Amino acid sequence: MIEFDNVSKIYPNGSIGLRNINLTIQKGELVVIVGLSGAGKSTLLRSINRMNDITSGDIRINGNSVTQASGSELRLIRRDIGMIFQSFNLIKRATVIQNVLSGRVGYHSTLRTMLGWFPKEDIDLSLTALQRVNIREKAYTRADQLSGGQQQRVSIARALAQEAQVILADEPVASLDPLTTRQVMEDLKRINRELNITTVINLHFIDLAREYATRIIGLRAGEVVFDGTPEEATDEAFAEIYGRAVKHDELLGVL
């Protein structure tokens, strides 16, 4: 589904974001990427949909090179990739349903989407997506009237309305309290399982990685230093990823 072929990223200041990454992520996997801040987690994740350009190597999705794509080809590839951000990235003054419908813009002309002319099928699809994350009753509420957890559920629904084959989530629970964190992670896991959507998530907390991932990838200084199952992700393995013994709060995932 997603292939990294000897991928490296060097920033203009000379710092290394990624170094010789070779990975294959299969369809339907729920992969959690862990590592210290600056280890390359966001760089790796955002390279998949080319929010970050890589310096060398190639990234392919379903055999199509994201690295070499341009124009309409790149837009079609990105249409299949939903993105969930730590800061939600919603239009706060718009309603929930309007935010979810923004996941459909890749399927229509610019004029139609600017005017908000979405067919009934898109509206029904968006309402179904909201139902799947248990927030349909908020469809006509302004986004800025929602809690953080509710806003993140709207961003998940937006990816579902997009009919994404891949969901990328960049620290999606970093700004949420522990209870809401687990609710959002349960939504992501259930959607991954029920819809077989390949899901790649950056996380800080170790217990969440162990509980929700089908596969854990550990990055350190831009390199893969661990790639295995949650059962293989022992405290010793995490010590290798983090370069030190694991702290209690990192293990438990409490803020």
Sequence and secondary structure as in RCSB ss.txt:
>XXXX:A:sequence
MIEFDNVSKIYPNGSIGLRNINLTIQKGELVVIVGLSGAGKSTLLRSINRMNDITSGDIRINGNSVTQASGSELR
LIRRDIGMIFQSFNLIKRATVIQNVLSGRVGYHSTLRTMLGWFPKEDIDLSLTALQRVNIREKAYTRADQLSGGQ
QQRVSIARALAQEAQVILADEPVASLDPLTTRQVMEDLKRINRELNITTVINLHFIDLAREYATRIIGLRAGEVV
FDGTPEEATDEAFAEIYGRAVKHDELLGVL
>XXXX:A:secstr
 EEEEEEEEE TTS EEEEEEEEEE TT EEEEE  TTSSHHHHHHHHTTSS  SEEEEEETTEETTT  HHHHH
HHHHTEEEEETT    TTSBHHHHHHGGGGGGS HHHHHHT   HHHHHHHHHHHHHTT GGGTTSBGGGS HHH
HHHHHHHHHHHTT SEEEEESTTTTS HHHHHHHHHHHHHHHHHH  EEEEE S HHHHHHH SEEEEEETTEEE
EEE GGG  HHHHHHHHTS   HHHHHT  
